[in-house]
């Protein structure tokens, strides 16, 4: 998995070496894509830094608890937080009184990886393609349902983006986590869902679910026969979760340079590349300035979806 040319550190690396372990706060619980990416990166960065990078899962509150903790931490290099499309791009549009500022309270280190969303239907839906499914939805507006791991989750916003793009009317059914959502999808209690590929793949192989489309710009190697949403009549459509390293505002530049360099080394390591491939994730490795521009672009893009779909926080 080659990193893009933009992923190379700029200029000579200034000397900063951590003298104690570094905490990496993850705004979600163990087991999901965020946890997998954080632990893979942390293990490799620990080797490069000579100090342990300890993953601290702080789920709940749609990421608010973790982000506030990170924002209040000392800007000394010993606290990082795993930024996510939800906490950095969706929450600002969904929560008028957000208790942290994604751009002012943090400094970007690097965009680590993107995890494409896929769109799947349950056993009761007779649709072999995305256009066929959307035709059913348009023929029966407000009848077909889709589930998500919760209001404002990546799966919720991905499907809302699809609804807005395709002008289709489906009913959102929020759950408390992916487990309950998957149980009901397999039972046919909801018609469809969107999430990362790993959660769907075992059930697809067992013939219990059918993936209609992938939300990435290109097809996924793990399911090469499944076309993208863009290929099926909606050019330019892209829906992916993404994850990046952030530090508290006012963290010194030499610290950010070192963390950025070690993150790039971690992304290029065989262990991380293999783990990301298993999760159908794509390594990115953008530098701080490019990551900051990316966040602003994503805030605009997802903000439009949130406003169009009238998504509100719980």
N, C-alpha and C positions, 0 to 999 in steps of 0.2 A: 504494500500500500504506500505508494510514493507520496511525499508531502509536496505541496505546491511551492513554487519558487518564492512566493511571498512569506513562506514559513521560516525563512532564515533570519537569525538574530541580526540586528543592525548595529554596526560599529563594534569597537573593542569592548569586551565584557569587563565591567568594573568589579573590583574584588569585594564581594559580600558573601560571607559564609555563615550560615545559621549556627548558633551556639547551643540550641536546645530544640526539642521536637516542634513541628509545625502542625497546627490544627487545620484540617480541611472540613468546613461545615457543609453538610449536604441537606438541602431543604426538604428532603423526602425520606421516607423510611427505607429500611434495607430491602433488597431484592429486585428493585426496578432498574431501568436503564441508567438512571442517575447514579445509583449505588454501584452498579457494575463498572461504569466509566470511572467514577471517583476512586474506587479501590484499585483498579488496574493502574491508573495514573499515579496514585499515591505510592504504590509499591515500587514503581520504577523511579519516581522522583526521590524517594528515600535513599536509594542507592547512590544517585548522583549527588545529592546534597550532603550525604554523610550524617543526616539526622532523620529520624522517623517522621513521616507525614501521617498523622493519625486522622482517620475519617470519623467525623462526629455527626451522626444522623440526627437531625432535628426536624422531624416532620410536623405537619399540622398547620392550620391557619393559612392554607394555600401559599406556603413558603414564607409568610410574614415573620414567624418566630425566628427562623434561621437568618433571614436577611437583616432583621433588626439586631440580632446578636452580633453578626459580622460588622455591621455599620458602627456599632458602639465599641468595637475592639480596637486596641492600640494599633496604629499604622506602622508596625515595626517588622513586618514580614513573617510574623509567627501565627497569623490568622489568614486563611484564604476561605473563599466560599465558592461553591459550584453554582455559577449563574445558569439560568435556564430560560427558555422562551417564555415560560409562565411568569416567573418572578421579574424578569427584565422587560418584557414586551407586552404581555397580556394584562398583568395586574395594574399597570399604570392607566390603562383604558377602562378597566373593569371596576376599579376602586377609586372614587373621587378623593378620598382622604387616606391615601396610601401612606403608611407611617415611615417610609424610607424613600429616597430619591435614587432611582437606578443609575443616574448619570452623575449626580453630585456627591453621593455618599460612598461611591466605589470607584476604583480605577481598574480598567480591564488589563488582564495579563495576556490571555490568549483564548481564542475560540478553539475548543478541543475537538468536538465531533458533532456530526449531524446524524439523527436517527429518523429515517423516513417513516411516515405513517402509512399504513395500509388500510384498505377498506374491505371489510368482509361481511358476508351475510350468513344467516343461520339456516338450519335444515328445512324450514318451511317456506323459504323464499325461492320461487322458481325464476331465477334470472341468472343467465350465464355470462353476462357482461355488465359493465357499468351503465351503458346506454339503456339496456333492457331494464335494469333496476330503477333507473331514474324515470323511465317511461311508466313503470308501475306506480311510482310515487306521484307522478303528475296525473295519472288516471284516477288515483284515489288520494287526493290531497288531505293531509292531516290524519291519515290512517296508518301508514307504515311508521315504525318506530326505530330509533337507534339509541344505544346505550353508551355511557361513558363512565370513566372512573370518578366523575364528580363534576359539579358545575365549574366551568372555567378550566377544566383539565385539557391536556393536549388533544385527547380524542374528541372532546366536545367541540373545541375550536376548529379542528380539522373538518369535522362533519358540517359545522356551520359555514365554513368557507366553501365547501362543496355545494351546500344548499344555496348560498348566495350566488355562486358562479353558475349553477345549473338552473336556478329559479325553480327549485323543487321544495315541496312542503312535507317535511317529516317531523315527527314528534320526538323531542329529546327526553330520555329517561336517565336521570343521573343516579349513580350508585356510590357507595362509600368504598371505593377501591376497585381494582381490576378483577379481583377474584369473584365478587358477587355479579359483576357485569358478565363475566365469561360464563358463569353457571347459567344465567338466564338466557344468554345467547345460544348456548348449546341445547338448552331445553326448548328453544323456540318461543320463549316469552317476550323477547324483543327480536326485531328483524335483522338488525345490522349493528356494526360497531366499527370504530377506527382506533388503532393502537399501533405500537411497534410490532414488527413481524414475530419476534420470539414467542410472545404469548399465544399467537394464533397457530404457529407452524405445526405443533404436535397434533392439533385437532384437524388441521387441513390434511395432513398425511393420513389421518385415521378416517378421512372422508366425512367428517362431521360438519365442517365449515368450508366455505368457498370464498377465496379472495378474488375480488372483482378488479382491483386496481391498486397501484402503489402511488403514493403522493410525491415521490422524488422526481427530479428532472430526468433521471435515467432508470432503467429497469434494475431490479436487484439480482445479483448473481445467484442467490439462494432460490429464487423463483423466476427464472428468466422468461418463462412463458406468460407471465402476468404483465400486461401492458400498464403503462403509466396513465394517470388521469388525463394528462396532456395529449397523449396519443389517441385517446378515445373521444376527442372532440372539444377539449378545453385547453387550448394552447396557453402556455405560460403558467399553468396551475402548478404550484409546489407547496407541499405541506410537510414539514419535518420538525421534530423536536431538535433542539440544539443545546449544547452544554459548553460552558467556558469557565475559566478561572478568573476570579475577581479578588481584589484586596481592598481594605478600607481606604478611603480617600486620604491623600497626603502621605501614602507610603513612599519612601524615597525611591528615586529612579534606579539606583544600583540594585536595590532589592527586586524590583519588578523585572529588570534585565535578567538577573540570575534565575528567577522563578520561570520567566518565559523560556530561557535557554534550556532549563532542565525539563520543562513540560514538552518542548519540541523533541528532546532526546527520548523522553518516555514514549511519545507518540510514534517515534520511529523504531522502537524496540520490537523484536519478534513477539514477545509475550503480549504486549498491548495490541499489536496489529492483529494477532490471532484472536484475541478476546473481542475486539471490535468487529471483526469479520463474523464471528459467531452470533453477534447481536445485530448483524446487518447494519452496522454503523460505519460512517465514513470519517476518517481522520481529516482535520482541517489544518490547524496550526497557525491561524492568523496572528499577527502581532498586535500589540496594544492599540495602535491608532486605527488599524483596519477593523479590529473587533469593535471599537467604539462606533465607527461609522456603520457597521453591520447592525449593532443594537438599535441605532436611530432609525435605520431603514425598516427593521422588523417592528419597531414600535408603531411606525406609520401603517405598515401592512396589516398587522394584527389589530391595531386600533380601529381600522376601517371595518374589519370583520366583527369585532365586538359591538361597535355602534350599529352596524347594519342589522345584526341579529338581536340587538337589545339584550346582550348578556349582562347579567348582574351578579355580583358576588353573593354568596350565601349569607 
